[in-house]
Amino acid sequence: MLPQILDAFRALAPMRGLMRNLPARGDRAAAIGLPGSSSAVLVAALSEELPQRAFLVVAPTPTESERWYGDLEVFLAGAVRLYPQREALGEEEPHFEIAGERVETIEALNRGEARVLVTTLPATAEVTRMAAAVAAARLTVTKGETLQLKEIIEALETMGYERRPSVLDVTQFAVRGGIVDVYGFGMAAPARIEWWGSEVISIRGFDLDSQRSEGEVDSVTVLPVAPPPSPPVGTDDDDTRRSLLDLMPPDSILVTAPDTDESDVRRVWDEADHHLRIARRRGEDVPGRDAVFLAPQDWSSRWNAFARLDIRATCEESDRSTTAFGLFPPTEVGRDMKRLRRVIGAGPTLLLCDNEGQLERLEELLSDPSRPGELPSPNLMLALGSLSGGFVLPDLTVLTDHEIFRRARRIRRPRRYRQATTASGAGSLTPGDYVVHLEHGIGIYRGIKVIEVGDGATIEVAIVEYQGGDRLNVPLYGLDQIEPYRVSSDDETRTSPKIDRLGGSRWRRQRAKTEAAIRQLATELLELYAKRSIAKGFAFPPDTRWQRELESSFLYEDTPDQRRATEETKRDMERPQPADRLVVGDVGYGKTEVAVRAAFKAVQAGKQVAVLVPTTILAEQHGRTFEDRLAEYPVRVEVLSRFRTAAEQKAVLEGLKKGTVDIVIGTHRLLSKDVLFQDLGALIVDEEHRFGVR
């Protein structure tokens, strides 16, 4: 479906006219009449028509650059790169996600793999030595090649990598015997490289949490984290500083997004001077601003040397050549399915959905209940794709699901780099810490040491000291056997545990006792779940059209976890056994929305719902949330707390008893004997742990 958009765009007369009159180097042209994401479609179409030329899209803010990047990725997946602006003044960017993406974009640019590059205006004025570092210091290791281990270690240190006992995060490497673990920029995952003599015999991925090896790969490329401390011999430090404009091919086309203001470069230059003067007054050793940014006049001469295409909302007097596309934004639907059907009936319509779940919901909402799965009109097409805004072409209307349901589009990109979820093993320990070895018990961690293992070979080991001064050498590949010693919450006063004897029986007895207790607990849990499995409950009916409308109208795009939690909770409710599910997530992760959807499903089956919360404030907040989300449906939501008068509480209690109150939200007041329900079908407990285990 998405190539169809590009084809329709290329067929436009203004597009053909722009292709005939593209600006030359040093010239400018403008394009107007491009609502929604149609400006990104224009750039994608130009890139397809001119595959030998590079495009630099310049947005006014980081948020806008992310939006452009997301839209372009829909059409040019793999050929678009983002060059984020720095978050700090200085030679090195402290944020690894940003620093890594900048380095990887420079690498793609050097190799000619970036057809379209997206950035911000301030980022075009930044200078960096990383381009020279990437060109000179990229490290590629291939299985079977002859390579000295010592040279690799020296290269990684020169490239700015930190040597650690074990690799737990990006920009780190570790060495043990003939094995090097490394996780760096340009790598999809950490790698474990193994030598036999001077030959690389194996390259495998490994898990940061368990440190265990995974599948083999043929080669790995590592990009530098930081430029070398001193420039190459025969070059001046300034000779290696380049801006993004210096790195782009000379025949590139600059595309400026709406609201991009060239005066921002002067503002950034002046602000840099101000911040650097403050840093110097604090005694910090900081470079001059010319080591961080191009001077405005230098930036301007580079900027104006490129061919430029300005995307504008309206035509300006300064524009030498303007192409008017004359496209329109789509008709506002505003969650009105009848209005949406009228839009579809007017001509070919493509609905783009952010995910499979949303696509299925829209398909069900638009189809005839008597003919499920059959779309209502041959004009309608549904496809996966996440654009920021729709637009109307002469022969095609493009709509996004978040516009249909007035949902904010959340730009969500996965993290580029992983880090260990638990700081396990010696990487998080300091000498003197108490540790527990799985086989030998509680000891004291004494640090990392290199020992000889015969024939001149060495290996790094973690040393654990036991009672009587006995010491255990644990090879770093066996660090998953060691955990930091922790005390239970009811035993925090006991700060110094009793040290075990190496080879003694106390630890074995304690382990056996613990294993028996775990088996007993497992038996009790099995009995409990067996009773639950044969207990009779109420099987809620499948989702209704209202249920799908409610979920589609959520203000934000569902996260994958939120979607999964919703589906699993509803699946539990549809079984004939009593449902019992725990939903865990940090603040702001959307747990309340999952609760709203479950409550609404219960109410549609004629059941009442009680939502138990630990505080009065939370009861009021949830009350407003439930009322807002269910305002368009015949659902009565009430709050029972001390904020309500005696008369109001009496009315709520009467409504619960008669069944006129569908959802009640309250504190422990809900557990009082005078709270009687006509037909309670679901209990939702928020912050369960704050009510106590009992």
C-alpha positions in Angstrom: 0.0 0.0 0.0 2.8 2.5 0.9 4.4 2.4 -2.6 1.0 3.4 -3.9 1.4 6.7 -2.0 4.8 7.4 -3.6 3.4 6.5 -7.1 0.4 8.8 -6.6 2.8 11.6 -5.5 5.1 11.1 -8.4 2.2 11.5 -10.8 1.4 15.0 -9.5 2.0 17.8 -12.0 3.8 20.0 -9.4 6.1 17.0 -8.6 7.0 16.7 -12.3 7.6 20.4 -12.5 9.8 20.4 -9.4 11.9 17.6 -10.9 12.5 19.7 -14.1 13.5 22.8 -12.1 15.5 21.4 -9.2 17.7 24.1 -7.6 21.4 24.1 -8.6 24.2 24.4 -6.1 23.9 27.8 -4.3 20.3 28.3 -5.4 17.1 28.0 -3.5 13.6 26.7 -4.3 10.5 26.4 -2.1 7.5 24.1 -1.9 4.2 25.0 -0.3 0.8 23.2 0.1 2.2 20.1 1.8 0.1 19.3 4.9 0.6 16.4 7.4 3.3 14.0 6.3 3.1 14.9 2.6 6.4 16.9 2.9 8.2 13.7 4.0 6.5 11.9 1.0 8.0 14.6 -1.2 11.5 14.0 0.1 11.1 10.2 -0.2 9.9 10.5 -3.8 12.8 12.8 -4.6 15.2 10.4 -3.1 13.8 7.5 -5.2 13.9 9.6 -8.3 17.5 10.8 -7.6 19.2 7.8 -6.1 22.8 9.2 -6.7 22.1 12.3 -4.6 22.0 12.7 -0.9 19.4 14.7 1.0 19.9 16.5 4.3 16.6 17.3 6.0 17.0 20.1 8.6 14.3 20.5 11.3 14.0 23.3 13.8 13.9 21.1 17.0 14.9 17.6 18.1 11.2 16.6 18.4 10.6 17.7 14.8 13.7 15.8 13.6 12.4 12.7 15.3 9.0 13.2 13.5 10.6 13.6 10.1 12.8 10.6 10.7 9.8 8.4 11.7 7.9 9.5 8.6 10.8 9.0 6.2 11.5 5.5 7.7 8.0 4.4 6.6 9.0 4.9 2.9 12.8 4.5 2.9 13.5 2.0 5.7 17.2 1.5 6.2 18.2 4.4 3.9 17.4 7.2 6.5 19.8 8.2 9.3 19.3 10.6 12.2 22.1 12.9 13.4 20.9 14.1 16.8 22.3 17.4 18.2 24.5 17.3 21.3 23.0 17.6 24.7 26.1 19.1 26.2 28.8 21.6 25.3 32.2 19.9 24.8 34.1 17.5 22.6 32.4 14.4 23.8 28.6 13.7 24.2 28.0 12.1 27.6 24.7 10.5 26.5 25.7 7.1 24.9 22.5 6.8 22.9 23.1 10.2 21.3 26.9 9.7 20.9 26.5 6.3 19.4 23.9 7.4 16.9 26.0 10.3 15.8 29.0 8.0 15.3 27.0 5.4 13.4 25.5 8.1 11.2 29.0 9.5 10.4 30.1 5.9 9.5 27.1 5.5 7.2 27.9 8.9 5.6 31.5 7.9 5.1 30.5 4.7 3.4 27.8 6.3 1.2 25.0 4.4 2.9 23.0 7.4 4.0 20.7 8.5 1.2 18.6 10.8 3.5 20.0 12.3 6.7 17.8 14.1 9.2 19.1 16.6 11.8 18.5 19.9 13.5 19.7 23.4 12.5 22.1 23.7 15.5 23.6 20.3 14.8 24.7 21.5 11.3 26.8 24.2 13.0 28.5 21.7 15.4 32.1 20.6 14.7 33.6 17.3 15.8 36.8 15.3 15.4 34.7 12.1 15.3 34.6 12.0 11.5 38.3 11.7 11.3 38.4 9.2 14.2 35.7 7.0 12.5 37.6 7.0 9.2 40.9 6.2 10.8 40.1 4.0 13.8 37.2 1.7 12.9 38.1 -1.8 14.0 36.9 -4.9 12.1 37.6 -8.4 13.4 36.9 -11.4 11.3 36.8 -15.1 12.3 39.9 -16.9 11.0 42.1 -13.9 10.5 45.6 -13.5 12.2 45.6 -10.7 14.7 47.6 -10.0 17.8 45.4 -9.8 21.0 47.7 -7.1 22.4 47.0 -4.9 19.3 43.2 -5.2 19.8 43.5 -4.2 23.4 45.6 -1.1 22.6 43.2 -0.2 19.7 40.2 -0.4 22.0 41.9 1.8 24.6 42.9 4.3 22.0 39.3 4.4 20.7 38.0 5.4 24.1 36.7 2.1 25.5 36.8 1.4 29.2 38.4 -1.8 30.4 36.3 -3.5 33.0 36.3 -6.9 34.8 33.2 -7.8 32.8 31.1 -5.9 30.2 27.8 -4.7 31.5 27.2 -1.7 29.3 28.1 -0.1 25.9 31.6 1.4 25.5 33.2 -1.3 27.7 35.6 -4.2 27.1 37.0 -7.0 29.2 39.9 -9.4 28.8 40.4 -12.8 30.3 43.1 -15.0 28.9 42.6 -15.3 25.1 39.1 -13.9 25.2 38.0 -10.3 24.7 34.4 -9.2 25.4 33.5 -5.9 23.8 30.3 -3.8 23.3 30.6 -0.7 21.3 29.2 1.8 18.8 28.3 0.2 15.5 27.5 -3.1 17.2 24.0 -4.6 17.3 24.9 -6.7 20.4 28.0 -7.4 22.6 30.6 -9.8 21.1 33.0 -12.3 22.6 36.2 -12.8 20.5 38.4 -15.8 21.2 42.0 -16.3 20.1 44.2 -19.4 19.8 47.7 -18.0 19.6 47.3 -15.2 17.1 44.3 -16.6 15.2 40.7 -15.5 15.9 39.0 -18.8 16.2 35.5 -17.7 17.4 33.3 -14.6 17.5 30.0 -15.0 19.5 27.4 -12.8 20.9 26.8 -13.0 24.7 24.1 -11.9 27.1 24.9 -8.9 29.3 22.9 -10.3 32.3 24.1 -13.9 32.4 27.4 -13.3 30.6 26.7 -16.6 28.7 27.8 -17.0 25.1 25.2 -17.1 22.3 25.2 -17.6 18.5 28.3 -17.2 16.4 28.9 -14.4 13.9 31.5 -14.1 11.1 32.8 -10.6 11.9 32.3 -7.6 14.1 33.0 -3.9 13.5 33.7 -1.5 16.4 33.5 2.2 16.0 35.4 4.7 18.2 33.8 6.2 21.3 36.0 9.3 21.4 38.6 10.9 19.1 42.2 10.2 20.0 43.7 12.5 22.7 46.1 14.0 20.1 45.7 14.5 16.3 47.6 12.4 13.9 51.2 13.3 13.3 51.6 16.1 10.7 48.0 17.5 11.2 46.8 20.4 13.3 44.0 19.8 15.8 41.7 22.1 13.8 42.3 20.2 10.6 40.4 17.2 11.9 37.4 19.2 13.1 34.5 18.9 10.6 30.9 19.9 10.6 28.0 17.9 9.1 28.0 20.3 6.2 31.6 19.4 5.5 30.8 15.7 5.5 27.8 15.9 3.1 28.6 15.4 -0.6 28.8 18.7 -2.4 25.8 17.9 -4.7 23.5 17.2 -1.7 20.1 18.9 -1.5 19.3 20.6 1.8 15.6 20.4 2.7 14.5 22.8 5.4 11.4 22.0 7.4 8.8 24.7 8.2 9.8 27.1 11.1 13.5 26.5 10.6 15.1 29.9 11.4 18.7 30.5 10.3 19.1 33.0 13.1 19.1 30.1 15.5 22.7 29.5 14.6 23.7 33.0 15.8 21.7 32.4 19.0 23.4 29.1 19.7 26.8 30.7 19.1 26.1 33.5 21.6 24.6 31.0 24.2 27.7 28.8 23.9 29.9 31.8 24.7 27.8 32.6 27.8 27.8 29.0 29.1 31.5 28.5 28.5 32.3 31.8 30.4 30.3 30.5 33.4 32.1 27.2 33.3 35.5 28.9 33.3 34.4 31.0 36.3 33.7 27.7 38.1 37.2 26.6 37.4 36.3 24.0 34.7 38.7 23.4 31.8 36.5 23.9 28.8 37.4 24.5 25.1 36.6 27.7 23.2 33.3 27.8 21.4 35.2 27.6 18.0 36.2 24.1 19.1 32.5 23.2 19.4 30.7 25.3 16.8 31.3 26.9 13.4 31.3 30.7 13.6 28.0 32.0 12.1 29.8 33.5 9.1 31.7 30.2 8.4 28.5 28.2 8.8 26.6 30.6 6.5 29.2 30.2 3.7 28.9 26.4 3.9 25.1 26.4 4.2 24.6 28.7 1.2 26.9 26.6 -1.0 24.3 23.8 -1.2 21.2 23.5 -3.4 18.2 24.2 -1.1 14.6 23.2 -1.0 12.5 25.1 1.7 9.3 23.5 2.8 7.0 26.3 3.8 3.4 26.9 4.9 3.0 29.9 2.7 5.0 31.6 -0.1 7.5 34.3 0.9 8.8 37.2 -1.1 12.4 36.0 -0.7 11.6 32.7 -2.5 13.0 32.7 -6.0 11.2 29.7 -7.2 8.1 28.2 -5.6 6.2 25.0 -6.4 2.6 25.0 -5.0 1.4 21.4 -4.5 -2.1 22.5 -3.3 -2.7 19.5 -1.1 -5.2 19.6 1.7 -5.4 18.1 5.2 -8.0 15.3 5.5 -11.5 15.9 6.9 -11.5 15.8 10.7 -13.2 12.6 11.8 -13.1 13.1 15.6 -14.0 9.5 16.5 -17.2 9.7 14.4 -17.5 6.4 12.5 -20.4 7.8 10.4 -18.2 10.7 9.3 -15.4 8.3 8.5 -17.7 6.2 6.3 -18.6 9.3 4.4 -14.9 10.1 3.8 -14.4 6.5 2.6 -17.4 6.8 0.4 -16.1 9.9 -1.3 -13.1 8.2 -2.9 -10.1 5.9 -2.4 -9.0 6.0 1.2 -5.9 4.5 2.8 -6.0 4.2 6.6 -2.6 3.8 8.2 -2.4 2.0 11.6 0.4 2.1 14.1 0.2 -1.6 14.9 -1.6 -4.9 14.1 -4.0 -4.6 17.0 -5.2 -1.2 15.9 -5.6 -2.4 12.3 -7.7 -5.3 13.5 -9.9 -3.0 15.7 -10.5 -0.6 12.8 -11.3 -3.5 10.5 -13.9 -4.7 12.9 -15.4 -1.3 13.6 -15.8 -0.5 9.9 -17.1 -3.9 8.8 -20.7 -5.0 8.7 -21.5 -7.1 11.9 -23.3 -9.6 9.6 -20.2 -9.9 7.4 -17.2 -9.8 9.8 -13.8 -9.2 8.1 -15.3 -7.8 5.0 -14.5 -4.1 4.5 -17.5 -1.8 3.9 -16.2 -0.3 0.6 -13.9 -1.2 -2.3 -12.5 2.4 -1.8 -11.0 1.4 1.6 -7.5 0.1 2.2 -5.9 -0.7 5.6 -2.2 -0.9 6.0 0.5 -0.8 8.7 2.4 2.4 8.8 3.1 5.2 11.3 2.9 8.6 9.8 2.5 11.8 11.8 -0.3 13.3 9.7 -2.7 12.5 6.8 -3.2 14.4 3.6 -5.5 14.4 0.5 -4.0 13.6 -2.9 -6.2 14.1 -6.0 -6.9 10.4 -6.3 -6.2 9.2 -2.7 -7.0 10.3 0.9 -4.4 9.2 3.4 -5.6 9.0 7.1 -3.8 7.9 10.2 -5.6 6.0 13.0 -4.4 8.6 15.7 -6.1 11.4 13.7 -9.3 9.3 13.5 -9.4 8.8 17.2 -7.8 12.2 18.2 -4.9 10.3 19.8 -1.5 11.9 20.3 1.2 10.2 18.3 3.9 9.0 20.5 7.3 8.8 18.8 8.9 5.7 20.3 12.2 4.3 19.1 13.8 1.3 20.7 17.0 1.9 22.6 20.1 1.4 20.4 22.1 -0.2 23.2 21.3 -2.6 26.0 22.7 -2.7 29.5 22.8 -5.4 32.1 19.4 -5.3 34.0 21.1 -6.4 37.2 24.6 -5.4 38.1 25.7 -8.9 38.7 29.0 -10.4 39.5 32.3 -8.6 40.1 31.4 -5.7 37.8 29.3 -4.1 40.6 31.4 -5.2 43.6 34.2 -3.4 45.5 36.8 -5.3 47.5 35.5 -6.0 51.0 31.9 -6.6 50.0 30.2 -9.8 51.2 29.2 -12.2 48.4 27.5 -15.5 48.1 28.9 -18.3 45.9 26.3 -20.8 44.8 28.4 -23.8 45.8 30.6 -22.5 48.6 28.5 -20.0 50.5 29.1 -16.5 52.0 32.6 -15.0 51.7 34.3 -11.7 51.2 35.2 -10.3 47.7 38.8 -9.3 47.5 39.0 -8.0 43.9 40.3 -9.1 40.5 43.7 -10.7 40.0 45.6 -12.1 37.0 47.1 -15.5 37.7 49.2 -17.9 35.6 47.6 -21.2 34.5 50.5 -22.9 32.8 52.7 -22.5 29.7 52.9 -18.7 30.4 49.1 -18.3 29.9 47.2 -16.0 32.2 43.6 -15.7 33.3 41.7 -13.1 35.3 39.9 -14.3 38.4 37.7 -12.9 41.1 39.0 -13.7 44.6 36.6 -14.7 47.4 38.0 -15.1 50.9 36.4 -17.6 53.3 36.8 -18.4 57.0 40.4 -19.0 58.1 41.8 -17.0 55.2 41.1 -19.7 52.6 40.7 -18.1 49.1 38.7 -19.2 46.1 39.7 -18.1 42.6 36.6 -17.7 40.4 37.4 -17.3 36.6 35.5 -14.4 35.2 33.5 -16.7 32.9 32.1 -18.2 36.1 30.9 -14.9 37.6 27.2 -16.0 37.3 28.0 -18.2 40.3 28.5 -15.1 42.5 25.9 -12.7 43.8 26.2 -9.7 46.2 25.1 -10.7 49.7 21.7 -9.1 50.7 19.7 -9.3 53.9 15.9 -9.6 54.1 13.9 -6.5 55.0 13.1 -7.8 58.5 16.8 -8.5 59.2 18.4 -5.2 58.3 20.2 -4.8 61.6 22.4 -7.8 60.9 25.1 -6.1 58.8 27.9 -8.6 59.1 27.0 -12.2 58.1 28.8 -15.2 59.4 31.5 -16.3 56.9 31.3 -19.9 55.7 34.3 -22.3 55.7 35.5 -23.3 52.3 34.5 -27.0 51.9 32.5 -26.9 55.1 29.0 -28.4 55.6 27.1 -25.4 57.0 26.3 -23.9 53.6 25.3 -27.3 52.2 22.8 -27.8 55.1 21.4 -24.3 54.7 21.0 -24.8 51.0 19.2 -28.2 51.5 16.9 -26.6 54.1 16.1 -23.7 51.7 15.4 -26.1 48.8 13.0 -28.0 51.0 11.2 -24.9 52.0 10.9 -23.9 48.3 9.5 -27.3 47.4 6.9 -27.0 50.2 5.9 -23.5 48.9 5.7 -24.9 45.4 3.4 -27.7 46.6 1.1 -25.2 48.3 1.0 -23.0 45.2 0.2 -26.1 43.0 -2.7 -27.0 45.3 -4.0 -23.4 45.3 -3.9 -23.2 41.5 -5.4 -26.6 41.2 -8.4 -25.5 43.3 -8.7 -22.3 41.2 -8.6 -24.3 38.0 -11.7 -26.3 38.9 -13.6 -23.3 40.6 -16.5 -22.0 38.6 -16.4 -18.3 37.6 -18.3 -16.0 35.2 -17.1 -16.1 31.6 -17.3 -12.6 30.2 -18.4 -12.4 26.6 -16.0 -11.5 23.7 -15.3 -7.8 23.0 -18.1 -5.7 21.7 -18.0 -2.9 19.1 -18.1 -0.4 22.1 -15.0 -2.2 23.6 -13.1 -1.7 20.4 -14.1 1.9 20.1 -13.0 2.6 23.6 -9.6 1.0 23.1 -9.1 2.8 19.8 -9.9 6.2 21.3 -7.1 6.0 23.9 -5.2 9.3 23.8 -1.8 7.6 23.3 -0.6 4.8 21.1 -0.5 1.6 23.1 3.0 0.3 24.1 3.6 -3.4 23.1 3.5 -4.3 26.8 0.3 -2.4 27.4 -1.3 -4.1 24.4 -0.2 -7.5 25.7 -1.5 -6.8 29.3 -4.9 -5.7 27.9 -5.3 -8.8 25.7 -4.2 -11.3 28.5 -6.4 -9.7 31.1 -9.4 -9.8 28.8 -8.6 -13.4 27.9 -8.6 -14.3 31.6 -12.0 -12.7 32.0 -13.5 -14.7 29.1 -12.5 -18.0 30.7 -15.1 -19.8 33.0 -12.6 -19.8 35.8 -12.1 -16.8 38.2 -9.5 -14.5 36.8 -6.5 -13.4 38.9 -3.9 -11.4 37.2 -1.1 -9.0 38.4 -0.2 -6.1 36.1 3.2 -4.5 37.0 4.7 -1.3 35.6 6.3 2.0 36.6 4.3 5.2 37.1 3.1 6.5 33.7 3.3 3.1 31.9 -0.5 2.9 31.4 -1.7 0.5 34.1 -4.8 2.6 34.7 -5.8 2.3 31.1 -5.6 -1.5 31.3 -7.9 -1.3 34.3 -10.4 1.0 32.5 -10.7 -1.5 29.6 -11.2 -4.4 32.0 -13.8 -2.6 34.0 -15.7 -1.5 30.8 -15.7 -5.2 29.6 -17.2 -6.2 32.9 -19.9 -3.5 32.9 -21.0 -4.5 29.4 -21.7 -7.9 30.7 -24.1 -6.4 33.3 -21.6 -6.7 36.2 -20.5 -4.1 38.7 -16.8 -3.3 39.3 -15.0 -2.2 42.5 -11.7 -0.4 42.2 -9.8 -0.4 45.5 -7.1 2.2 46.0 -4.8 3.0 49.0 -5.4 6.8 49.3 -8.2 9.3 49.0 -6.2 11.4 46.5 -5.7 8.4 44.3 -9.4 7.6 44.5 -10.3 11.1 43.2 -7.7 10.9 40.4 -8.9 7.5 39.2 -12.5 8.7 39.5 -11.8 11.6 37.0 -9.8 9.2 34.7 -12.6 6.6 34.6 -15.3 9.3 34.1 -13.3 11.0 31.2 -12.6 7.7 29.4 -16.2 6.4 29.8 -18.0 9.7 29.3 -19.4 8.7 25.9 -21.0 5.5 27.2 -23.9 4.8 29.5 -21.7 3.9 32.5 -22.2 5.4 36.0 -18.9 5.9 37.9 -18.9 6.9 41.5 -16.2 7.5 44.2 -16.5 6.5 47.8 -14.1 8.2 50.1 -14.0 10.7 53.0 -14.1 13.6 50.5 -17.8 12.7 49.9 -20.5 13.9 52.3 -22.6 11.5 54.3 -25.5 12.1 52.0 -23.4 11.5 48.9 -22.0 8.3 50.4 -25.5 7.1 51.2 -26.6 7.7 47.6 -23.6 5.7 46.3 -24.3 2.8 48.7 -27.9 2.7 47.6 -26.9 2.8 43.9 -24.5 -0.2 44.5 -27.2 -2.2 46.2 -29.8 -1.5 43.5 -27.3 -1.9 40.6 -27.5 1.6 39.3 -23.8 2.3 40.0 -21.7 0.4 37.6 -18.1 1.2 38.8 -17.2 2.4 42.3 -13.7 3.6 43.2 -12.7 3.9 46.8 -10.3 3.4 49.6 -10.6 0.6 52.3 -14.1 2.2 52.9 -15.2 -0.3 50.1 -14.5 -3.1 52.5 -17.0 -1.9 55.1 -19.9 -4.1 56.0 -22.5 -1.6 54.7 -21.1 -1.8 51.2 -23.4 -4.2 49.3 -23.4 -4.9 45.6 -26.2 -6.2 43.5 -23.8 -8.1 41.2 -20.1 -7.6 41.7 -18.2 -9.0 38.7 -14.7 -7.6 39.0 -12.4 -6.3 41.7 -9.4 -4.2 40.7 -6.8 -3.5 43.4 -4.4 -0.6 42.8 -1.0 -0.7 44.6 -1.8 -4.1 46.2 1.4 -4.1 48.3 0.3 -1.0 50.2 -2.7 -2.9 51.7 -0.4 -5.5 53.3 -0.1 -9.2 52.4 -3.1 -10.3 54.5 
